[in-house]
């Protein structure tokens, strides 16, 4: 059955590998957070903001400008403030590791369902989860050490994928919820409109505004409005279009950013290009990638991002490929994205791996697997502190990780769109 290694079908083995990997990165971080001589990194300002909001105080007053998120995140983290900061950080580490695994499992399950109509490949979801987590393990480790919230972003994306076809309201609420933490997920709103999924679009915007206004119920209209204005100003500061705020938020030309938007902006600043021209170049890059996706998929007989609804037999496959494109766009064309933000890419690895194991052509399978490994290496290339930091700076400046991610996306679109055709040809031979 597709000539796959037998060990890939072992759920117990895959489960053990998943547990070992997550424990290997979570346990040291838990001990780090419980050590009174260590700090809790990026978790500290989020915890402090949540604690101050719960106490009815200004949530920015004790974070030294390090809380850069919308007020909803501070509201969301308030249950953790029932614990002292260090135990709370340890609990968040464990929760984050579990959320990463759950989110990847959701994506892997949906991807397998999408390909199952066109492939007789066995159900390898647990092995796919294990391999996807392995490819992202270095970034998961960094995310846990910093106490970051990217696991919530991945979970929201995963739930949107799961619900888009059959529960559009729930999918929209998931997108609105993660947009209330990081705005990049709002890229799904025009997509919902394009696909005439107006329920999901309305739910996205409705939940986004509701969750951002929800803290007002606790802190009052005046302070809640000021929080929202500060969050908007922080976004403006990041985009370098204003925003005089205390928040220490990296700008669009941040030297550690690996997004295409940052790379083009750095180029524009270096050559003193007008801002309008720089933004035009970013938009042109976006249009080029989107055009390639549309052309590749239509060539294979599966038009993506079309106004019309896909055939019922291809609906899940179409949604999975379009979802993958949107997640990659959210990373690659973000105003700024550090390499660690590519931890969200483990969802894309799950799609690529599910597609690889569904392939009838072993050469295509190998290519997808190799491309996934190269993206994983490219996101972490080159390591810091080995004397070649100039290479690292150049790699970031040219958006190397984003280019690798885009190439893998194009392969996913190409092989995913052609899968049904390959299966029909195989069946008729």
N, C-alpha and C positions, 0 to 999 in steps of 0.2 A: 504494500500500500504506500506508494510514493517513495519507496526505498529509503525511509528515514530510520535513523538509529533507534533500536528498541528502547534504550534507556529514556528517550524523550517522552515516552508514554507513561512513565512511572510518576504518579501523583505524589507518592510518599517521598521519593527522592527529590522531586522538585520542591515539595513543601519543606523538606529538611534544608535544602540549599537556600531557599528564601529566608527561613528562620535564622540560619547561620550568618548569612550576609547582613541582615538587618540588625541582628544582635551585635555583630562585630563593629558596626558603626554607631549603634545607639548606646550600648553599655559604657564605652569610654566617655561619651559625652555626658551621660547621666552622672558618672563619678566626677567629671570636670565641673558640672553645674553644682554639685553638692559640696565641692571643695571651697571653703570660705576664703582661700587665698586666690581663687580665680574669679573672673567676672563671667556674666552670662551673655556677653556679646550683644547681638542685635535684639535679643529677647528682652533685655533690660528696659529700653525706652518704651516698648509696646506694653510691657507689664506695668511700668510706672504710669503711663498715660491712662491705662485701664483703671489702675488704683485711684488716681487723682479724680477721674471722672466719677467713679463710684462714691468718692468722698465729697463730691460736689465742688471740687476745686478746679482751677484751670489745668487742663490735661497737658498743656505745653510747658507749664511752669517748671517742672522737674525733669524734663527730658533733654535739656541742653541743645535743643534744636534737632535732636536725632529721631524724633517721631515725625515721619514724613508721609503717613498714610491718612486716608479719610477717617473721620471719627467713628465710623461703623466698626472698624477693626478693634478699637479700644473698647467699644461696647461689647463686642463678641468675646473678648478675652477677660471680661470681668469675673466670670466664675472661677478662673484660675487665681484671682487675687484673694480668694478665701484661704489660700496657702501662702506662706512666705515665698519670697522671690525664688530662692534656690530650689526648693521642692517643686514649685510651680514650673520652673524651667525643665526640671527632670521629667515631670509628667508630660509637658509639651513635647519633649524629645521622643518619648514613647508613643504618644498619640501621632506625631508626625510620621514616624516610621510605619505605623500601622496604616495611616491614611495613604501613604505612597503605595503600599502593597495593594490596598483595596482599590485605589484608582486605576492602577495598571491592570488589575484583574477585570475591572469593568470594561476597560478599553479592549483587552485581549478577547473577552467573551463576545463583545459586539463585532470585533473584526472577524472572528471565526464564523459568526453567524452570517456576516456579509459575504464571505467567500464560500460558505458551505453549499450554496445553490449551484456553484460552478465547479466545485472541487470535491473529490472523495477523500481528502486528507483527514487523518484522525484528529480527535479533539485533544490538542496539546496546550490548552490554556495555561496550566500551571507551569509547564516548562517555558512557555513564552514569557510569563510573568518573571520567572527566575532569570532568564536571559536578559530581558529588558532592564530589570533592576541591576543586574551585573554590569551592563553597559553604562548605566548611570550611577554606579555605586560611588565613584569619586565625588560626583556632584551632590549626591544624597548625603554623603559624609560631611561635605562642606555646609550644606543647608542645615543639617542637624546641629553642627557645631555652632553655627551662627544663630540658631534659634529662629530661623526665618519661617515665612508663611507660604512658601511656594507649593507645599503639599495641598493647601486649600485651593489654589489656582488649578492644579492638576485635577483635583477631585471635581471641581466645578465643570471643567472641560469634559471630563469623563461622563458625568451625569448628563450634560447636554447631549453628548453623542448617544447615550443610552435612550434618551427620551424624545429626541427631535422628531422622529417619525410618528410615534404613537401617543406621546404626552407633551404636546407643544407648550402648554402652559408651564409645566414643570421644568422643561428645558429652558424656557425664557427666564423663569425665576432663578435657576442655577446660574445663568449668564449674568443676570442683574446682580446676584449676590457676590460673585467674584469680581465684577466690575466695581463694586463698592469697596474692594480692597486694592485692586490694580485695574486701571481703566482700559488696558489693552484688549480685554475681552469684549469690549463694545464693538469690535469688528464684526461680531456675529449679528448685530442688529441690521445693518444693510443687507447682509446675506439672507436673513429671515425675510426681509421685504422683497428681495430679488426672487426668492422661492415662493412668494405669496403665502408665507407662513406668518400671517399677520397676528395670530394669537401669540406666537412665540416672541415676535417683535414687541408687541404691546406689553407682554409680561416682563420682558427684559428691561424695558424702560421704566415700567411701573415699579418693579421690585427695586431697581437701581435708585430711583428717587425716594421710594418709601424707606429703604434701609438707610439712606444717607440722611433722611429727615428724622429717623427714629430716635437718635440720641437727644433730639430736642425735648422729647417727652421726659427725659431724665434731667437734663441740664438747663432747660428753659429756652425760650425763643431767642433771646439776645445772645447768649453764649453759644447756642447751637448754630446760629447763623454765622457767628464769627468763626467757628470751627470749619464750617463749609467754605467760607471765603478764604481761610488760610489754606485749606486743601487745594482749592482752585489756584491760588497764587503760587503754591509749591509746584503745581503742574506747569504753570506759565514760566516759572523760574527754570525748571528742567528743560523746557523747550527754548529757553533764552529769548522769550518775548515779553519779559517783565518779571513781575513777581518778587517784590522786596519783602521777603519773609525770613524768619529766623531759621526755618528748616534747612538743615545741611544736606540738601538733595543734590546729587550729581547732575551736571548739565548735559545737554545733548551731545556736546563734544568731549565728554568725559574720556580720559585716556584709556580707561579699562573697559569701555563699552565695545562690544563686537558686533553691534547691529549695523545693517546697511545704512540706516538713517544716520547713525553717528559717523560712519566712514565717509559718507558723502558730505556731511556737515563739516567734518575736519578738513576735507579737501577744499570745500568752499571757503572756509576761513583762511586756509593756507594761501589760496590764490585771490583772496579779497573779492569773492563772488557775491553779488547781491543775494539777500536772503530768499527773495522770490525765485531766483534762478536755482539756488540750492534745493529748495523745496520742490521745484519742478523736476530736478534731476532725480530726487528720491521717488517722486510719483512716477517718473518714466521707468525707473528700475522695477517698481511695483507692477506697472502695466506690462512690462516685458515678461516677468515671471508668470503673471496671470494669463497672458496671451499664450505662452508656451504650454501651460497646463490645459487650457481650453483646446489648443490645436492638437496636442498629443492625445487627449481623450477623445476628441471627435474623430481623429484618424482611426482610432480603435473602435469606433462605433458607440461610444458612451459619452455623450456630451455633458461635461461638467459645467456648473454655474449657468445653466440654461434657464430661461423663464418658464419653460414647460416642466411638468412633473415627469420623472422618469418612469419607465415601465415598472409594474409592481415587482417583477422578478429581479429587477436591478436597483430597486429603491434603496435597500440597505447598503449595497456596494457603492452606489453614488454618494449617499450621505457620508459614508466612512471616508471616501476619498476627498470629498469637499471639506469635511471636518479636519482632516489631516492638513489640508492646504491652509485653512484658517488659523490653526494653531501655529503652524510654521510662520505664517505671515505675522502673527501677533508677536513672535519672538524676533524674527529677522528684520521687521520694519518697525520695531518698537523705537520710541524716541531715544532710549538708551537701554542696553542690556549687557550686564556682565556675563562672563562665561558661566558663572554659577546659576544664572537664571535658566540655562539650558537643562536644568534638572527636570523641567516640565517636558523635555523632549523624550523622556522614557515612555510616554504615551505613544509617541510616533514610532519608537523602537518596537513597541508591542504590535502596532499595525504592520510594520515592515516584516517582522518575524512571522506573524500569522500569514501574511501574504507569501513569504518565502516557503513556508511549510506546505502551503496550498498549491505551489507551482508543480506542474507536470514536467516542466523542463528543468533538469538539475542545474544547467548553466545559469538560468535566471535565478534560481534559488541561491546559488553561490554568490552571484553578483549582488543580490540584496543583502546577504549576510556580510559580505566584505564591505559593502558601502556603509552598513550600520556600524561596523567596527571602526571604519575610517572616520565617521562622524564623531564617535565616542573619543577617538584619539585626537581628532582635530579640535574638539572643544577643550581638551586639556593640554593642547600643544602650544609651545613647549613648556616643560616644567620650570617653575621659577627657582632661582637660587643655584643654577648650575653654570652660570657664567655666560649665558646667551640671551640676556634680557632684551638686547636690541632686536633679536629675532622675534621675541614675544611681542614687543611693541609694534613691529612691522605687521605681524600676523593679526594683531588686533586692529591696527590702522586700516588694513584692507578687508576687514570683516571676514577673516578666514573661516571661523566657525559657522557663520551665517551662510557662506558660500557652500560649505560642506553639507549643511542642513538642506539647502535648496536643491542640491544635486540629488540627495536621497529622496526628497519629495518628488522630484520629476521621475525618478525610477519607480517609486510607489505608484504614481499616477499611470505611468506607461504600462507596467506589468499588471496593475490592478484592473485597468480598463480593458486590457487584452485577455484577461483570464477567462471570461465567458466564451470568447471566440476560440481560444485554445482548447477549452474543454469540449466545445461542439465538434471541432475538427478531430480531437482525439477520439470522441465517441463514435464518429462516423467512419473512422479508419479501420 
